[in-house]
């Protein structure tokens, strides 16, 4: 069996070193991935104005609704591949890779058309103010015309991560992120193209990352090599990918869609609060990187180890990841609370935007530790092939509870605090439910996965 230099087997050796090393590569990758929209926001906020910043901010839940679905499918493909890779089942890995890539190409077409043609309806649904409606529409339409490249990159990088290779996706993200920054300054600052320039910069840079990851899979010498002549959909493999990935896909997309409702509540406070919320969410995307990386790392770790029959090792890795996540989020939260205004000033110098953004940072960040617990146990369950439970818990906590809470609380108060606190409360409910389930059912899940 040929083995690529980027492959990493996590079934032996130091557990914490595997988790940390893999997570660091993922974290750096996430860091550069977030630079896409964050640089857009910084450049637009500083050189165009707070209305343009608010316009980009209000598009985030719409974009994430569609992206979340395909990220979930990529998770399903990654679990199937990591399980068979851990068991050294070359034939099944090959079928999973080719099935995943072809279905991604097909679904990308539908995602593009769906995104482009539903933009005005989604913005209207969120009660987007007229002052930012036009720019938000312009940004989203351009973004969705190029969304296929992001979907393809996410699936390709999921395949590489499933075999323990987090380095090459990182290198490609660094390359495309640098291109994005350069194009932002060319299109927005030099050519005065406004939010359209930011969107074009993002799309062009994402195309680069998609091309690079496809080339990487095509020239690989490992069992996951992409042979374009062998692209086909294996029905059995597709069913397994959908069985594992569809619950996660629905959960992520529905959670993001629920944020469309939250955005509508935020929009009611006006452009200054909208811009402050936009600034907070961009910082939030960086804050969650360590936990997201650990969650993805433990998914691969658990998948490989259970595929190799190492049940106790997979459990130990899950608890180690929780300890690391707790310590990391505590440090980050402390820094953000102390220096909140300075972080918001990266996006805007408007006093009202700084005040609102700082308020949001101080309220939300202390609760990231609780959210981390939910993500680590969720990642472990996904690695064990039990995506349904993780999906059900998150759907209840982040969608059903949050929407009921917001509907009720806004009947009694119109204070921003009571709107945004819905997030930490939901995180707490999710952490309690999913940790209880994992502790109670971990042995049963492991045995079922290994069969």
Secondary structure, 3 states (H helix, E strand, C coil): CCCCCCCCCCCCCCHHHHHHHHHHHHHHHHHHHHHHHHHHHHHHHHHCCHHHHHHHHHHHHHHHHHHHHHHHHHHHHHHHHHHHHHCCCHHHHHHHHHHHHHHHHHHHHHHHHHHHHHHHHHHHHCCCCHHHHHHHHHHHHHHHHCHHHHHHHHHHHHHHHHCCCCHHHHHHHHHHHHHHHHHHHHHHHHCCCHHHHHHHHHHHHHHHHHHHHHHHHHHCCCCCCCCHHHCCCCHHHHHHHHHHHHHHHHHHHHHHHHHHHHHHHHHCCCHHHHHHHHHHHHHHHHHCHHHHHHHHHHHHHHHHHHHCCCHHHHHHHHHHHHHHHHHHHHHHHHHHHHCHHHHHCCCCCCHHHHHHHHHHHHHHHHHHHHHHHHHHHHHHHHHCCCHHHHHHHHHHHHHHHHHHHHHHHCCCCCCHHHHHHHHHHHHHHHHHHHHHHHHHHHHHHHHHHHC
